Amino acid sequence: MLVLITYDVNTETAAGKKRLRKIAKECVNYGQRVQNSVFECLLDSSQCRLLQAKLLKIMDSELDSLRFYYLGNKYDTKIENFGRVNAYAPEGLLLV
């Protein structure tokens, strides 16, 4: 299923900047960055739970926000893109 992951990390402190880098690094391992704090990830349910657990350990729930949007397997009809587009095929090869 395609999962859209968005996050907002409070970076007013050095610890916040570190959390931001860690969350981004973890998301890169599972998907493609499509905007600064937005990733598209093709995951099965166990990968999704694992990634969610990892991100929840990193974030500070008092200061940060993390959202998962589950677009499912028929995501191609649910996405419209306007403006600058970086070529990206979710089903394609992902090099890490």
TIMI-2910 file (N, C-alpha, C, CB; in pm, 1 decimal, decimal comma, always signed):
<rs>
+----------+----------+----------+----------+----------+----------+----------+----------+----------+----------+----------+----------+------+
!      n_x !      n_y !      n_z !     ca_x !     ca_y !     ca_z !      c_x !      c_y !      c_z !     cb_x !     cb_y !     cb_z ! resn !
+----------+----------+----------+----------+----------+----------+----------+----------+----------+----------+----------+----------+------+
!    +84,2 !   -117,5 !     +0,0 !     +0,0 !     +0,0 !     +0,0 !    +88,2 !   +123,1 !     +0,0 !    -95,5 !     +0,2 !   +120,8 !  Met !
!    +36,1 !   +230,8 !    -58,4 !   +110,0 !   +356,1 !    -57,1 !    +71,7 !   +432,8 !    +68,4 !    +81,6 !   +440,0 !   -185,0 !  Leu !
!   +172,3 !   +475,5 !   +143,2 !   +152,5 !   +551,8 !   +264,9 !   +223,3 !   +684,8 !   +248,2 !   +204,7 !   +475,0 !   +390,1 !  Val !
!   +151,4 !   +792,3 !   +274,7 !   +208,9 !   +925,2 !   +272,2 !   +241,8 !   +962,3 !   +416,7 !   +111,4 !  +1029,6 !   +205,7 !  Leu !
!   +367,3 !   +992,2 !   +443,4 !   +412,1 !  +1025,5 !   +578,6 !   +452,5 !  +1172,3 !   +580,0 !   +531,1 !   +933,6 !   +624,1 !  Ile !
!   +393,8 !  +1246,8 !   +672,9 !   +429,5 !  +1387,4 !   +688,9 !   +471,5 !  +1410,6 !   +833,2 !   +311,0 !  +1481,0 !   +649,6 !  Thr !
!   +562,0 !  +1504,2 !   +852,4 !   +605,0 !  +1532,8 !   +988,9 !   +640,2 !  +1679,4 !  +1002,6 !   +724,8 !  +1445,1 !  +1028,2 !  Tyr !
!   +625,6 !  +1727,6 !  +1122,5 !   +663,9 !  +1863,7 !  +1157,8 !   +738,3 !  +1853,3 !  +1289,8 !   +538,6 !  +1960,6 !  +1167,8 !  Asp !
!   +864,7 !  +1883,9 !  +1287,8 !   +949,6 !  +1871,3 !  +1406,2 !   +991,8 !  +2010,6 !  +1451,4 !  +1074,5 !  +1782,0 !  +1376,9 !  Val !
!   +976,3 !  +2037,7 !  +1578,8 !  +1017,7 !  +2164,5 !  +1636,4 !  +1170,3 !  +2168,6 !  +1637,5 !   +959,2 !  +2183,3 !  +1780,4 !  Asn !
!  +1227,1 !  +2262,7 !  +1563,4 !  +1373,3 !  +2269,8 !  +1550,0 !  +1432,8 !  +2391,7 !  +1619,5 !  +1411,7 !  +2271,7 !  +1403,5 !  Thr !
!  +1368,0 !  +2439,0 !  +1724,1 !  +1419,8 !  +2553,9 !  +1796,9 !  +1542,6 !  +2519,5 !  +1881,1 !  +1312,0 !  +2611,1 !  +1885,4 !  Glu !
!  +1562,3 !  +2390,2 !  +1907,9 !  +1677,0 !  +2346,0 !  +1987,1 !  +1763,3 !  +2251,0 !  +1905,2 !  +1630,5 !  +2277,7 !  +2117,7 !  Thr !
!  +1883,6 !  +2226,8 !  +1953,8 !  +1972,5 !  +2130,4 !  +1887,6 !  +1911,0 !  +1991,0 !  +1888,6 !  +2110,7 !  +2127,8 !  +1956,2 !  Ala !
!  +1841,4 !  +1957,0 !  +1997,5 !  +1776,6 !  +1825,7 !  +2006,1 !  +1668,1 !  +1812,4 !  +1899,3 !  +1716,0 !  +1804,1 !  +2146,8 !  Ala !
!  +1595,3 !  +1920,0 !  +1873,2 !  +1491,6 !  +1918,3 !  +1770,4 !  +1551,0 !  +1899,9 !  +1631,9 !  +1410,3 !  +2046,5 !  +1775,3 !  Gly !
!  +1662,3 !  +1967,9 !  +1605,1 !  +1729,7 !  +1952,3 !  +1475,7 !  +1779,5 !  +1809,7 !  +1457,5 !  +1847,0 !  +2051,1 !  +1463,5 !  Lys !
!  +1825,8 !  +1748,7 !  +1565,4 !  +1872,4 !  +1609,9 !  +1560,5 !  +1754,8 !  +1515,7 !  +1532,2 !  +1942,2 !  +1570,9 !  +1693,7 !  Lys !
!  +1640,3 !  +1538,8 !  +1598,1 !  +1521,4 !  +1456,1 !  +1573,5 !  +1477,4 !  +1467,7 !  +1427,4 !  +1405,6 !  +1497,6 !  +1667,7 !  Arg !
!  +1481,0 !  +1588,9 !  +1373,8 !  +1442,2 !  +1611,3 !  +1234,6 !  +1529,4 !  +1529,1 !  +1140,0 !  +1452,0 !  +1760,7 !  +1199,4 !  Leu !
!  +1659,6 !  +1532,0 !  +1161,6 !  +1751,5 !  +1455,7 !  +1076,3 !  +1726,8 !  +1305,5 !  +1089,1 !  +1897,4 !  +1488,0 !  +1112,4 !  Arg !
!  +1702,5 !  +1258,7 !  +1212,1 !  +1679,8 !  +1116,0 !  +1234,1 !  +1549,9 !  +1068,3 !  +1167,7 !  +1675,8 !  +1086,2 !  +1384,3 !  Lys !
!  +1444,9 !  +1148,3 !  +1180,1 !  +1317,6 !  +1110,4 !  +1118,4 !  +1332,0 !  +1106,7 !   +966,4 !  +1205,3 !  +1208,8 !  +1159,7 !  Ile !
!  +1394,6 !  +1208,5 !   +909,0 !  +1414,6 !  +1211,2 !   +764,3 !  +1498,3 !  +1092,6 !   +718,0 !  +1481,5 !  +1342,0 !   +722,2 !  Ala !
!  +1604,9 !  +1062,9 !   +791,6 !  +1692,4 !   +950,8 !   +755,0 !  +1616,1 !   +818,9 !   +758,8 !  +1813,9 !   +944,0 !   +849,3 !  Lys !
!  +1531,0 !   +800,4 !   +858,1 !  +1452,8 !   +676,7 !   +868,7 !  +1352,9 !   +666,9 !   +753,9 !  +1379,1 !   +670,3 !  +1004,4 !  Glu !
!  +1288,6 !   +777,8 !   +720,9 !  +1191,1 !   +776,5 !   +611,2 !  +1257,3 !   +747,4 !   +476,4 !  +1117,6 !   +910,5 !   +604,8 !  Cys !
!  +1377,8 !   +799,4 !   +455,6 !  +1450,7 !   +774,1 !   +330,6 !  +1474,4 !   +623,8 !   +311,8 !  +1586,1 !   +850,3 !   +330,1 !  Val !
!  +1488,0 !   +550,6 !   +420,9 !  +1510,2 !   +406,2 !   +412,3 !  +1387,6 !   +330,8 !   +362,3 !  +1550,7 !   +352,3 !   +547,3 !  Asn !
!  +1271,8 !   +394,6 !   +363,2 !  +1147,5 !   +326,3 !   +328,4 !  +1075,4 !   +384,1 !   +207,9 !  +1056,2 !   +328,8 !   +444,4 !  Tyr !
!  +1113,9 !   +503,0 !   +163,8 !  +1039,0 !   +563,7 !    +54,7 !  +1111,0 !   +678,6 !    -11,1 !   +907,7 !   +610,5 !   +104,0 !  Gly !
!  +1032,7 !   +759,2 !    -81,1 !  +1084,3 !   +869,1 !   -161,0 !  +1036,3 !  +1002,0 !   -104,0 !  +1041,4 !   +854,6 !   -307,8 !  Gln !
!  +1129,7 !  +1094,1 !    -83,5 !  +1092,7 !  +1228,6 !    -39,3 !  +1026,0 !  +1299,3 !   -157,5 !  +1218,6 !  +1309,5 !    +12,8 !  Arg !
!   +905,7 !  +1351,8 !   -135,4 !   +836,1 !  +1425,6 !   -240,9 !   +825,1 !  +1574,2 !   -207,8 !   +696,8 !  +1367,0 !   -263,2 !  Val !
!   +840,1 !  +1610,6 !    -82,2 !   +852,3 !  +1748,8 !    -37,5 !   +940,9 !  +1745,8 !    +86,6 !   +710,6 !  +1814,7 !     -7,6 !  Gln !
!   +974,9 !  +1861,6 !   +140,5 !  +1071,6 !  +1865,5 !   +250,3 !  +1039,4 !  +1769,6 !   +364,1 !  +1080,0 !  +2004,4 !   +304,5 !  Asn !
!   +919,0 !  +1768,8 !   +412,0 !   +882,7 !  +1681,7 !   +524,2 !   +770,1 !  +1586,7 !   +486,0 !   +841,5 !  +1765,3 !   +645,8 !  Ser !
!   +772,9 !  +1540,6 !   +360,8 !   +669,4 !  +1450,5 !   +309,5 !   +735,9 !  +1337,8 !   +231,8 !   +567,5 !  +1527,1 !   +219,6 !  Val !
!   +697,6 !  +1214,5 !   +265,7 !   +750,6 !  +1096,6 !   +198,0 !   +637,9 !  +1009,3 !   +146,9 !   +841,1 !  +1016,6 !   +291,5 !  Phe !
!   +656,3 !   +950,8 !    +28,5 !   +567,5 !   +847,9 !    -23,6 !   +640,4 !   +715,1 !     -6,8 !   +528,1 !   +874,7 !   -174,7 !  Glu !
!   +574,8 !   +620,2 !    +60,7 !   +638,0 !   +491,5 !    +88,6 !   +545,0 !   +378,4 !    +47,1 !   +674,8 !   +479,4 !   +238,4 !  Cys !
!   +596,3 !   +283,9 !    -29,6 !   +522,5 !   +161,7 !    -61,7 !   +558,8 !    +59,1 !    +44,2 !   +555,5 !   +109,0 !   -207,2 !  Leu !
!   +463,7 !    +25,0 !   +128,6 !   +490,5 !    -60,8 !   +243,3 !   +384,4 !   -169,8 !   +254,9 !   +496,0 !    +22,2 !   +372,3 !  Leu !
!   +423,8 !   -283,1 !   +310,1 !   +321,6 !   -378,3 !   +352,8 !   +288,4 !   -344,1 !   +498,4 !   +370,8 !   -529,4 !   +337,0 !  Asp !
!   +190,2 !   -410,0 !   +555,1 !   +143,1 !   -370,2 !   +688,2 !   +250,3 !   -386,7 !   +796,0 !    +20,6 !   -451,5 !   +725,9 !  Ser !
!   +334,0 !   -490,3 !   +786,8 !   +437,7 !   -508,0 !   +888,9 !   +546,3 !   -401,3 !   +876,4 !   +500,0 !   -648,0 !   +877,9 !  Ser !
!   +584,2 !   -364,7 !   +753,9 !   +682,1 !   -258,1 !   +735,1 !   +627,4 !   -125,3 !   +787,4 !   +720,3 !   -245,4 !   +586,4 !  Gln !
!   +498,6 !   -102,7 !   +764,5 !   +435,7 !    +20,6 !   +808,9 !   +436,8 !    +29,8 !   +961,9 !   +291,8 !    +29,3 !   +755,5 !  Cys !
!   +401,8 !    -78,7 !  +1028,5 !   +403,7 !    -79,8 !  +1175,2 !   +545,2 !    -60,1 !  +1228,3 !   +345,5 !   -211,6 !  +1228,6 !  Arg !
!   +643,2 !   -123,3 !  +1164,2 !   +782,0 !   -110,1 !  +1205,8 !   +830,6 !    +34,0 !  +1190,8 !   +870,7 !   -204,5 !  +1124,7 !  Leu !
!   +804,0 !    +95,0 !  +1075,8 !   +845,5 !   +232,8 !  +1053,1 !   +775,1 !   +326,3 !  +1150,8 !   +816,2 !   +274,9 !   +908,2 !  Leu !
!   +646,9 !   +305,0 !  +1171,7 !   +572,7 !   +388,7 !  +1265,7 !   +633,0 !   +380,1 !  +1406,0 !   +424,9 !   +347,2 !  +1269,0 !  Gln !
!   +666,3 !   +260,0 !  +1450,1 !   +727,0 !   +242,1 !  +1582,8 !   +861,4 !   +313,8 !  +1591,6 !   +745,1 !    +92,4 !  +1614,1 !  Ala !
!   +942,2 !   +303,9 !  +1486,4 !  +1072,6 !   +370,8 !  +1485,6 !  +1056,7 !   +522,5 !  +1495,2 !  +1150,7 !   +333,9 !  +1358,5 !  Lys !
!   +963,0 !   +576,8 !  +1417,1 !   +943,6 !   +721,5 !  +1416,3 !   +886,2 !   +771,7 !  +1548,0 !   +852,3 !   +761,5 !  +1301,8 !  Leu !
!   +797,7 !   +693,8 !  +1608,1 !   +739,2 !   +733,2 !  +1736,1 !   +844,6 !   +736,1 !  +1846,7 !   +625,9 !   +637,6 !  +1774,3 !  Leu !
!   +945,0 !   +649,3 !  +1836,9 !  +1054,6 !   +650,0 !  +1934,6 !  +1140,9 !   +775,3 !  +1919,9 !  +1141,5 !   +524,2 !  +1918,4 !  Lys !
!  +1153,6 !   +824,5 !  +1797,3 !  +1239,3 !   +940,1 !  +1770,4 !  +1169,7 !  +1070,7 !  +1807,6 !  +1280,1 !   +942,9 !  +1622,8 !  Ile !
!  +1043,1 !  +1083,7 !  +1773,4 !   +974,3 !  +1212,1 !  +1789,3 !   +947,1 !  +1245,8 !  +1935,1 !   +843,9 !  +1211,0 !  +1712,7 !  Met !
!   +925,1 !  +1373,1 !  +1961,1 !   +882,3 !  +1421,5 !  +2091,7 !   +734,8 !  +1456,8 !  +2077,6 !   +968,5 !  +1545,7 !  +2140,7 !  Asp !
!   +647,5 !  +1378,4 !  +2137,8 !   +503,6 !  +1395,9 !  +2117,5 !   +450,5 !  +1527,7 !  +2173,8 !   +429,2 !  +1281,1 !  +2180,8 !  Ser !
!   +527,4 !  +1593,5 !  +2257,9 !   +486,4 !  +1723,9 !  +2311,6 !   +517,2 !  +1837,3 !  +2213,2 !   +556,8 !  +1750,5 !  +2445,7 !  Glu !
!   +615,3 !  +1816,5 !  +2125,5 !   +661,6 !  +1924,2 !  +2037,6 !   +643,2 !  +1897,0 !  +1888,8 !   +805,2 !  +1950,5 !  +2063,9 !  Leu !
!   +638,4 !  +1770,7 !  +1850,7 !   +641,1 !  +1732,9 !  +1709,3 !   +507,4 !  +1672,6 !  +1665,2 !   +755,0 !  +1633,3 !  +1683,3 !  Asp !
!   +490,6 !  +1664,3 !  +1534,2 !   +370,5 !  +1605,3 !  +1475,9 !   +411,2 !  +1505,0 !  +1368,4 !   +277,5 !  +1715,1 !  +1416,7 !  Ser !
!   +344,5 !  +1392,5 !  +1365,2 !   +370,3 !  +1287,1 !  +1267,8 !   +235,5 !  +1236,2 !  +1216,9 !   +455,5 !  +1170,6 !  +1330,4 !  Leu !
!   +220,3 !  +1229,7 !  +1084,2 !    +94,2 !  +1182,7 !  +1025,3 !   +121,2 !  +1075,6 !   +920,0 !    +15,9 !  +1300,7 !   +962,7 !  Arg !
!    +37,7 !   +973,5 !   +921,4 !    +40,4 !   +867,9 !   +821,0 !    -92,2 !   +872,3 !   +745,7 !    +64,7 !   +726,7 !   +886,2 !  Phe !
!    -87,0 !   +884,3 !   +614,0 !   -206,1 !   +879,8 !   +529,6 !   -198,3 !   +751,3 !   +447,3 !   -216,9 !  +1007,7 !   +436,7 !  Tyr !
!   -296,6 !   +665,3 !   +463,1 !   -296,9 !   +535,4 !   +396,6 !   -376,2 !   +545,6 !   +266,9 !   -356,2 !   +425,6 !   +489,1 !  Tyr !
!   -304,7 !   +546,6 !   +153,6 !   -368,2 !   +562,7 !    +23,2 !   -403,0 !   +429,2 !    -41,4 !   -277,9 !   +641,5 !    -68,7 !  Leu !
!   -356,4 !   +319,7 !    +15,7 !   -393,0 !   +187,2 !    -33,6 !   -317,1 !   +145,8 !   -158,3 !   -539,1 !   +182,7 !    -61,7 !  Gly !
!   -371,2 !    +44,9 !   -225,7 !   -305,9 !    -10,9 !   -343,8 !   -351,4 !    +54,5 !   -473,9 !   -331,6 !   -158,6 !   -350,7 !  Asn !
!   -462,6 !   +123,8 !   -472,1 !   -511,6 !   +190,3 !   -592,2 !   -485,2 !   +340,6 !   -583,1 !   -662,5 !   +162,6 !   -612,2 !  Lys !
!   -365,4 !   +373,4 !   -539,7 !   -327,8 !   +511,4 !   -514,7 !   -314,6 !   +594,2 !   -641,2 !   -199,8 !   +515,4 !   -439,7 !  Tyr !
!   -291,6 !   +529,7 !   -756,3 !   -268,8 !   +604,6 !   -879,6 !   -387,4 !   +692,6 !   -917,1 !   -238,6 !   +509,3 !   -992,8 !  Asp !
!   -507,7 !   +657,8 !   -875,1 !   -625,3 !   +740,2 !   -904,3 !   -650,0 !   +844,5 !   -795,4 !   -748,8 !   +651,9 !   -920,2 !  Thr !
!   -571,4 !   +844,0 !   -689,1 !   -593,3 !   +934,0 !   -576,1 !   -491,9 !  +1047,7 !   -570,2 !   -588,7 !   +856,2 !   -447,5 !  Lys !
!   -399,3 !  +1051,1 !   -663,6 !   -292,6 !  +1150,6 !   -659,4 !   -298,1 !  +1238,1 !   -783,8 !   -154,7 !  +1082,5 !   -647,4 !  Ile !
!   -302,4 !  +1367,9 !   -762,5 !   -289,2 !  +1464,5 !   -870,5 !   -168,3 !  +1549,7 !   -836,6 !   -419,7 !  +1552,1 !   -888,8 !  Glu !
!    -90,1 !  +1579,6 !   -936,7 !    +33,0 !  +1655,1 !   -914,5 !    +33,7 !  +1776,1 !  -1005,9 !   +158,3 !  +1567,0 !   -939,0 !  Asn !
!    +62,1 !  +1894,4 !   -952,0 !    +67,6 !  +2017,7 !  -1029,0 !   +199,8 !  +2086,9 !  -1001,0 !    -51,9 !  +2110,5 !   -995,1 !  Phe !
!   +251,2 !  +2156,1 !  -1098,9 !   +376,2 !  +2228,9 !  -1080,1 !   +496,3 !  +2138,4 !  -1100,6 !   +380,9 !  +2291,1 !   -941,5 !  Gly !
!   +605,2 !  +2179,5 !  -1042,9 !   +731,3 !  +2107,0 !  -1057,0 !   +717,4 !  +1964,6 !  -1005,8 !   +843,8 !  +2179,4 !   -982,1 !  Arg !
!   +753,7 !  +1869,9 !  -1089,8 !   +741,0 !  +1728,8 !  -1054,4 !   +876,2 !  +1661,4 !  -1072,7 !   +631,6 !  +1658,6 !  -1140,6 !  Val !
!   +923,4 !  +1597,7 !   -967,7 !  +1041,1 !  +1512,2 !   -980,7 !   +990,8 !  +1375,7 !  -1024,1 !  +1123,9 !  +1503,8 !   -846,1 !  Asn !
!  +1044,4 !  +1324,4 !  -1132,7 !  +1000,3 !  +1194,4 !  -1182,9 !  +1021,0 !  +1088,1 !  -1076,2 !  +1076,1 !  +1156,6 !  -1312,1 !  Ala !
!   +914,3 !  +1018,0 !  -1045,3 !   +918,6 !   +915,8 !   -941,7 !   +808,6 !   +814,4 !   -966,0 !   +904,7 !   +978,3 !   -801,8 !  Tyr !
!   +845,7 !   +689,9 !   -975,2 !   +749,0 !   +581,8 !   -990,0 !   +755,2 !   +496,5 !   -863,8 !   +777,6 !   +496,0 !  -1118,5 !  Ala !
!   +649,8 !   +499,2 !   -780,0 !   +653,7 !   +423,7 !   -652,6 !   +685,7 !   +275,9 !   -670,1 !   +521,3 !   +436,5 !   -581,5 !  Pro !
!   +643,0 !   +216,9 !   -781,4 !   +668,5 !    +74,8 !   -802,8 !   +809,4 !    +48,4 !   -854,8 !   +567,0 !    +18,1 !   -899,6 !  Glu !
!   +876,8 !   +152,6 !   -896,1 !  +1009,9 !   +139,0 !   -956,1 !  +1116,6 !   +102,5 !   -853,7 !  +1048,7 !   +267,8 !  -1025,7 !  Gly !
!  +1235,6 !    +89,0 !   -902,6 !  +1350,2 !    +53,6 !   -818,2 !  +1386,5 !   +170,8 !   -728,6 !  +1471,8 !    +12,2 !   -904,5 !  Leu !
!  +1403,5 !   +142,0 !   -600,3 !  +1442,7 !   +244,4 !   -503,8 !  +1584,4 !   +214,8 !   -457,8 !  +1344,3 !   +249,4 !   -382,5 !  Leu !
!  +1676,3 !   +305,8 !   -488,9 !  +1814,7 !   +287,9 !   -447,7 !  +1838,0 !   +362,0 !   -318,2 !  +1911,8 !   +336,6 !   -556,4 !  Leu !
!  +1893,7 !   +291,7 !   -220,1 !  +1920,7 !   +351,9 !    -89,9 !  +2068,8 !   +356,7 !    -66,1 !  +1851,3 !   +274,9 !    +22,5 !  Val !
+----------+----------+----------+----------+----------+----------+----------+----------+----------+----------+----------+----------+------+
</rs>
